[in-house]
């Protein structure tokens, strides 16, 4: 790990990967979206298997906490790893989640399942779908860098209880969260380290 | 001629608020009720009664200096000046009933209709006029919330109904029993007044106000599940005769404060339930029965942390 110190920032990037079969345009959209807003290069990692190990038969959904733990076992040399899946996610005390991340952790996870307008009985709307994906991805990236929820309803770090909250918020940070985001990102740039899972 | 006359002010009564009886009778131009029509304990009512009495005395002593139009009659006297067809019963003023004229010259203490209404209102659950979803939890409007997740709702006549909020009933889960205090038992704000049981484990529930229990919801003894089904209406715990209501209400969350409190509690709950990983999520309303998702030891830890009971 010491050998990684001093490595040029150019090689440090944000990684995006699909969990299970994912539309490549969605993966690319996520990668470009977070890359543009963080001014960091991105890397697309080859797709991983659908997380069957996390399926909860009683709920008919996938336990996002179990998936996140598994992702944390995946060594990588990127600033953060963002996984995208189209299966329906939950955490034990909530009915569903759009995304999950460890605060200040190496990985984050988002699901497109409840971001599709069709899920709510509406007509397909690609732009709306992509906008929701972008907001959710930035939200989880923010968490994984160390940001917590923001009280500003228009800030991307506002906690969306329902999809309306996601639609209401903007795809950018409020000034305070933006400052924090930049600060955390800068720390990652100057202190690069290879993420090796701890067993 | 425009501009010459007295400017007629807009007397807008905000939604959810009600006119004071002194305003209703036309004695004062604008005053909203802040004591739930419990006039005997209302500071404003006492002050106005005193003011009217003094005004009347001064009129007798110095009739020329007295102001004939200013506070020379109580609200009851003013109401009694109205034609009989315009004398609204106080339950009509408060919106409890559609139309009812006063049959007893506003002597509510001796009115049989008043007694009937008092009994009926105590035994029936009060309907929630409106509620909002905050962070996936229902927060009923017009309720005061204690940090131990109990609510207090002042009702007509100065009584206070108390119960458990939506956050607590989801956290505790399906109840198997409820422990109620006896009638006449004195409750203290912030001290355990009730108890809930689930799967052989029990937890104390804090009282949101000081007061004496005058009625308990005995249906809950046989059907504790009513709390799970309807925490703000059918699932009320008890009716209390408060002893320090004004002071107690200042220590409770109301309106926007209650929303912020609920939102913060959800964040705290999520964080405590997932403290092994320190995760944060976007999206998601709480499951109906949070306790089902928790291990037994975690349940007790979380219930005690959020209900603030020992």
Interface residues (C-beta under 8 A of the other chain):
Chain A: X64 X65 X68 X69 X90 X91 X92 X93 X94 X95 X96 X97 X98 X99 X100 X101 X102 X103 X104 X105 X114 X136 X139 X140 X143 X148 X149 X159 X160 X161 X162 X163 X166
Chain B: X133 X135 X136 X267 X269 X270 X273 X274 X277 X278 X279 X280 X281 X282 X283 X284 X285 X286 X287 X290 X293 X294
